[in-house]
């Protein structure tokens, strides 16, 4: 089964606009489908392609990068590749893919000379691609365009489920800012819960759909991916691999708390956030996790008011979060998937819904920030806004607070106080809730399935 991926359009745009002047680097976490989309693109858009997988590349190929990357030896360089793979290359009609290029930085450095040569197009794919230890000994080529690839989003999931008519109706209603009729609202909400549980990793979706929508088969696939992530963590620098592991394994614990922030004392006594800077960078840069920092003052650019010691760590894929949060025995014995699907699970559902909102916002290109205000009088936070977005303007900054409500019954007391403090800055506020779409003044309340289509 081949899934439609929206990133394909970006690959087409790169090929058209680049005309061989830049290589394309597809960055993304493991198993989001980078290699698959690159290879499909090679098959469909070129006369021939060669994929060099640096996980298993032969010594002949590896040595080739050291021995023949000179202007007068490039013919030898390409002849060795063609002979090793038994494929012909055609000038300006062939693509060479450097797969898992982070495993062989020399190949990434070679892009400068290969693009200058101009005979072929180049796509690189990689996980953990810009981690410091992977690039410290090479010159990063300026002839490299980067794009990020994320897990399959809800739109791609609906296409995979062949829910095309429902998708079109959701898009129409989002465009017209009107609610779906009740029957289709229930159907869309059900499909979105399926998406929450299965997640957006192609391997998990494939296992789910090819086994008559068996959540347990999807869970098995997700646990394989989590094991791969743990392997990557173990291979990280010895200076901080243990710290990365502590944060990663405790993500469900952090997110199940009311404020959802990382609390270092729970995992590593007497350590400071400065000592966890590299581990957190690793998790964020690998795209395994999405970090959300506190903004102390939404009146200014969020990055200028960023609090590095107050951070939430969401998993990059919500389906993976559920498999990380529950053991295989719990999944089976407590019928976790069935309980979540039918709203009968007695856990903090806010953990799951905040994670999926973080995932959707990140995939839309948003940096993640939240806001809290501590009341000295009440001895607790009196304002807690899950996410704050902005128009990024330096002269007329506008703020878009977004709250996530997993229950149909909720209050807006935090937002009301936030509005009193920053009302002049607020352009539109958003509340993601299980109920129908409702627009009141400059506030949009919507079910989560509408969020990616409302926030275009």
Buried (B, 14 or more C-beta within 10 A) or exposed (E): EEBEBBBBEBBEEBBEEBEBEBBBBBBBBBBBBBBBBBBBBBEEBBEBBBBBBBEEBEEEBBEBBEEBBEEEEBEBBBEBBBEBBEEEBEEEBBBBBBBBBBBBBBBBBBBBBBBEBEBBBBBBBBBBBBBEEBBEEEEEBEBBBEBBBBBBBBBBBBBBBEBEEBBEBBEEBBEEEEBBEEEBBEBBBEBBBBBBBBBBBBBBBBBBBEBEEBBEBBBBBBBBBBEBBBEBBEEBEEEBBEBBBBBBBBBBBBBBBEEBBBEBEEBBEEEEBEEBEBBBBBBBBBBBBBBBBBBBEBEBBBEEBBBEEBBBBBBBBBBBBBBBBBEEEEBEEBBBBEEBBEEEBEBBBBBBBBBBBBBBBBBBEBBBBBBBBEEEEEEEBBBBBBBBBBEEEEEEBBBBBBBBBBEEEBEBEBBEBBBEBBEEBBBBBBBBBBBBBEEEEEBBBBBBBBBBBBBE
